[in-house]
C-alpha cells in the first residue's frame, strides 16, 4: 500500500514533469514563431540572377527587380490618428542597374544617411568600416535620388518591431537590379539573436530553414523601433540617432493596417513617405 508521503512525492514529481513538458513545448513554439517572423524580412527573388550580374555598370530605366516579400499576417492595431504630414510634390523615378556600383566611399570616414520623411527627419549613423559595400551602395543610390518620394511599405507591431522601407514600387517586390553581399553579421550590438532598437539592417531573401538566399540584399532595409528577436542573418549597417528614434516611435505608435491580400504587407497607418534621402560624409 502506498503511503501518504509516497503519494505526495509521486504527485510532486508528476507536477514537475508536466511543468518541464510545458516549458519544452513553449520553447519549441517560440523557435518556430521566430523562424517564421524572420522569414518575413526576406525578399524572394523570382527572376534570374543574370539580371543582377550580367552587363556593364550603367543606368537602365524601366526595369525593376522581380521579387516578392514573404510576409506572415500580422494582427492589426486600432487605427490612431495619422501623425505625419502631406508628402512633398514629386514622383518616384524608375531606375535599375545591372551591376553593383564600384567602391567610392572612404571606409575610414563617417557617413550619415538622412531620411527626410513626412513624419520628420530620421538620421542614421552608417557603419562604413563594418559594412562598406552596403554603405557604398546606398551612397550611390541616394545620390541618384533612388528613394526620393518612396513609401515605407511595411510596419510590424507583433513579434518583431520594424519599419521597412527602400522599395520604390511600395510593394515589397522592388530593388535596384543588383544584389550586395551580407556584411557585419557578427556586429557586437546584435546579442542573443536580438536586434536592438535603433538598428538599421538590410532585408534579404535568406531562408533560415534551407540556408539558401545569402548575399541577396538589394535596396530594402528595416529600422528597428523596439528590441526584436531575429537571427543574425540581416546586415546591420547603421544606427538611428536619438532624435530619429523619437520620429520612428511616433509613427510606429499609429500602428499597422491589416495585411494586404495581394502582397501580404502590413502597411503603417501613418503615411510614411521619404520626401528626400541623402548620404553625406563628415
Secondary structure by P-SEA (a helix, b strand, c coil): cccaaaaaaaaaaaaaaaaaaaaaaaaaaaaaaaaaaaacccccccccccccccccccccccccccccccccccccccccccccccccbbbbbbbbbcccccccccccbbbbbbbbccccbbbbbccccccaaaaaaaaaaaaacccccccccccccccbbbbbccccccccccccccccccccccccccccccccccbbbbbccccccccccccccccccccccccccccccccccccccaaaaaaaaaaaaacccccccccccccccccccccccccccc
